[in-house]
Amino acid sequence: ARDWRARDSRVDAEGRAMATRAMRSTPSTPARAATRRRTRRAEATRTRANANATPANDLMIRAARGERVERTPVWLFRQAGRHLPEYNEYKKSTGKNFLELLADPKDVAEVTMQPIRRYNLDAAILFSDILVIAEALNIEVEMPGGKGILVPNPLRGPEGPER
């Protein structure tokens, strides 16, 4: 089942060997230096990608591939974690509202990981909200707290998105 990893590793090794031989046989030029830099960057990218090739808990991934797993994976879809004290504390400590948390990748990562740390889960759904679609369409969305969602200038017809 893991043959593709061995094959890709072999192909990568052969490709690096060919590139190294080619660089050694070519006189030193700015083009050769650029090729060396590209090769080093590509190798660093492969190394980073391989670091995550086999996560510590791949139960959900194996189940999604249709492989037999030792137990049914568990994941949680939650409503912004309002029930988690750590979510409320984090939100308070950052001074950000819900929509502001969505705009910062660091905040998204933190809030996504909170239920994973608290419960014995196998996966998380990236913290986000359907409201980001409205914002991407240039529709102003507000969440003043305790009042729900406010859309000061909603779409009124099909011509709306061009505004």
Salt bridges, closest charged atoms under 4 A:
ASP8 OD1 - ARG7 NH2 2.90
ASP12 OD2 - ARG46 NE 3.84
GLU43 OE1 - ARG16 NE 3.60
ASP58 OD2 - ARG2 NH2 3.85
ASP58 OD1 - ARG62 NE 2.87
GLU67 OE2 - ARG65 NH1 3.69
GLU70 OE2 - ARG62 NH2 3.10
GLU86 OE1 - ARG118 NH2 2.86
ASP104 OD2 - LYS96 NZ 3.12
ASP107 OD2 - LYS96 NZ 2.48
GLU110 OE2 - ARG117 NH1 2.93
ASP122 OD1 - ARG71 NH2 2.83
